[in-house]
Structures are given as structure tokens and as C-alpha cells.
Amino acid sequence: MTEEELKSVVDNLLQMQNNNEYNFQLLQARIDMLQKQLDDLNDVREVFRLPKPENQNRDAFEQIN
């Protein structure tokens, strides 16, 4: 392997690392945005007191025997 080839390989590796870091930042920003949306939706559910998903099909009044 010549010196030029080695330099090219190192440059490619550094560029790949830089791309990975950039993509990670993009993904982290999207994750943060989705988390904020989930928090906002939970706030809306609290405001309107929407039922939790596991209680949606429950009878309005449960009978006690």
C-alpha cells in the first residue's frame, strides 16, 4: 500500500465517522421531537381526560356481586 492509498483510506474513514456523527445528531433531534410530541399528547389526554387505551372497551359501570 502506498502512502497516497493510506492517506485516501484514512480520509475515507474520517469522512465516514463525520457522517455517522452527523446522522446521529439528526436522529437524536428527531427522537427529541417525537418525545416532545408524546408529552404534548399526554397533556392533551389529561386535559380532556381521555381514557387510557386499556380501558377503552370496559363497560361504563362494572357490576359488583
N, C-alpha and C positions, 0 to 999 in steps of 0.2 A: 504494500500500500504506500503510495507516495504521500508526500506532505500535503499536497493540494487535495488529494482524496480525503485525507484525515481531517483537514480543515472543513471540507464540504460536509463530512459526516457530523462533525461537531456542530456546525452551523445548523444543519437539519435537526439535530437533537434539541438544540436550544430553541429553535423555532417551534418544534412540537411541544416543548414544555411551556413556552409562552402561550401557544394556542390552548393548551389544556387549562392553564390558569385563567385565561380569558373566558373560556367556556364554563369553567367552574363559577366564575363571578356572575355570568349570565344566568346559570341555573340557580344560584343562590338568590339572586334578585327575584326570579320567578317564584321560588319557594316562599320567599318572604311575602310576595304579593298574594299568593294563594292563602297563606296563613292569615293575612290581614282580612281577606275576603271571608274566610271561615269565621274569624272572630266577629266580623260585622254581621254575618248571617246568624250567628248565635245571639248577638244582641237583638236583632230583629225578632227572632223567635221568642226571646224573653219579653220584648215589648208587647207582642201580640199573644203571648202565652200559647204558642202553637204546641200541639202535643209532641212528645218525643216519638220517634219512629216506632219504637217497640210498643207504644200504647195506642197506635192509630186504629187498630181493629178491635180494641177492647169494648165491651158493652158499656153503655153510658153509666149504668148503675149496676154494681155487682150485688148479687143476692147473697145474703148471709143466712145460712141454715142453722 
